[in-house]
Amino acid sequence: MEQKLTQSNITFSVPNVILITAIIAFLVLCMISLAGLNSGGYQPEKKQVAINTHASNNGIVQLSITSKNTGTGIVNLGGYLVSFDFKFEAQLRDYGVTDSQDADVTITRLDIGKIQNTANGEFVDDFTIDQDHKQINEAIKNFIEVNKLVEVR
């Protein structure tokens, strides 16, 4: 039996080694790049949310404080005049700075009265929801605090 040296082996030549090395390197780089693309983990689908924006025509039309902790008023709620009675509590809010003492108003009860359509003047049934009540409470609170309608001692 005759031994062949590696130099005389046709499959083991420098061009074949370079070719095999290049193929393996190419496959390794492809696998690394694919792993890098998928390594982001779970990515939830991006949902598009449409937000309708329009100028608000909500606001206090008339408000009066009738006693130490009650009041009445009218609010414009999307083209409807909503009359209401409310009860509130006022506490002194102090930030520890001189002349920073203001009344902090909290609406404790809101009673919706008659609702009138501003377009034709007809009265309609109560259609308000809890979100409307929250907006009305916040509008009352802000109106009282900005206009300093209550005094706390």
C-alpha positions in Angstrom: 0.0 0.0 0.0 1.4 3.3 -1.0 0.9 6.4 1.1 0.0 9.7 -0.5 1.2 12.9 0.9 -1.3 15.7 1.5 0.3 17.8 -1.2 -0.6 15.3 -3.8 -4.2 15.0 -2.4 -6.5 16.8 -4.9 -9.3 17.6 -2.4 -6.9 19.3 0.0 -5.7 22.3 -2.0 -5.3 25.9 -1.0 -8.1 27.2 -3.3 -10.5 24.5 -1.9 -9.6 25.4 1.7 -10.2 29.1 1.0 -13.5 28.3 -0.7 -14.8 26.2 2.2 -13.7 28.8 4.7 -15.5 31.5 2.8 -18.7 29.5 2.6 -18.6 28.7 6.3 -17.9 32.3 7.2 -20.8 33.4 5.0 -23.2 31.0 6.7 -22.1 32.1 10.2 -22.6 35.7 9.3 -26.1 35.0 7.9 -27.0 33.1 11.0 -25.8 35.9 13.3 -27.7 38.6 11.3 -30.9 36.5 11.4 -30.5 36.0 15.2 -29.9 39.7 15.6 -33.1 40.5 13.8 -35.2 38.1 15.8 -33.6 38.8 19.2 -35.9 41.7 19.8 -38.2 39.4 21.7 -42.0 39.8 21.6 -43.1 43.0 19.9 -46.8 43.6 20.1 -48.6 44.9 17.1 -48.7 48.6 16.9 -52.3 49.8 17.1 -53.3 53.0 15.5 -55.6 55.0 17.7 -57.7 57.8 16.2 -58.3 60.8 18.5 -61.0 63.2 17.5 -60.0 66.7 18.4 -62.3 69.6 18.2 -62.6 72.9 19.9 -64.4 72.5 23.3 -67.5 74.6 23.8 -68.0 73.3 27.3 -67.8 75.8 30.1 -69.6 77.5 33.0 -72.2 80.0 31.7 -73.5 81.1 35.1 -72.5 80.1 38.7 -73.6 81.4 42.0 -72.7 80.4 45.6 -76.0 80.3 47.6 -74.6 79.4 51.0 -71.4 78.4 52.8 -71.2 75.1 51.0 -73.9 75.0 48.2 -74.3 76.6 44.8 -76.2 76.6 41.6 -75.2 77.2 38.0 -75.5 76.5 34.3 -72.9 74.9 32.1 -72.7 74.7 28.3 -72.2 71.0 27.5 -71.7 70.5 23.8 -74.5 72.8 22.7 -76.8 72.0 25.6 -77.4 74.3 28.7 -77.3 72.1 31.7 -78.6 73.5 35.0 -77.2 72.0 38.2 -77.1 72.3 42.0 -73.9 71.4 43.9 -72.4 71.0 47.3 -68.8 71.6 48.0 -66.1 71.6 50.7 -63.4 74.3 50.8 -60.2 73.8 52.7 -57.1 76.0 53.0 -54.3 74.9 50.7 -51.0 76.1 52.0 -47.6 75.5 50.3 -45.6 76.9 53.2 -44.8 80.0 51.2 -45.9 83.5 52.3 -49.2 84.5 50.5 -49.7 81.0 49.0 -52.8 80.2 50.9 -55.7 79.5 48.6 -59.0 77.7 48.8 -59.0 74.1 47.7 -62.5 73.3 46.5 -63.9 69.7 46.3 -67.3 69.1 44.8 -69.1 66.6 47.0 -72.5 66.4 45.3 -73.8 67.3 41.8 -77.5 67.3 41.0 -78.3 67.8 37.3 -81.5 69.8 36.6 -83.1 70.6 33.3 -81.2 70.3 30.1 -82.0 72.8 27.3 -81.0 72.5 23.6 -79.4 75.8 22.6 -80.3 75.2 18.9 -84.1 75.1 19.3 -84.7 75.9 23.0 -86.4 72.6 23.7 -85.8 70.7 27.0 -84.5 67.2 26.7 -84.1 64.2 29.0 -80.9 63.8 31.0 -78.3 62.2 28.8 -75.2 62.9 30.9 -72.8 60.2 31.8 -70.2 59.9 34.5 -67.5 61.5 32.3 -69.8 64.5 31.8 -70.2 64.7 35.6 -66.4 64.6 36.1 -66.0 67.4 33.6 -68.7 69.5 35.2 -67.2 69.0 38.7 -63.8 70.0 37.4 -65.2 73.1 35.6 -67.0 74.2 38.8 -63.9 73.6 41.0 -61.7 75.6 38.6 -64.3 78.4 38.2 -64.6 78.8 42.0 -60.8 78.7 42.6 -59.8 81.0 39.7 -62.5 83.6 40.6 -62.0 83.2 44.4 -65.6 82.8 45.1 -65.1 81.2 48.5 -63.1 82.3 51.5 -61.6 79.8 53.9 -60.4 80.7 57.4 
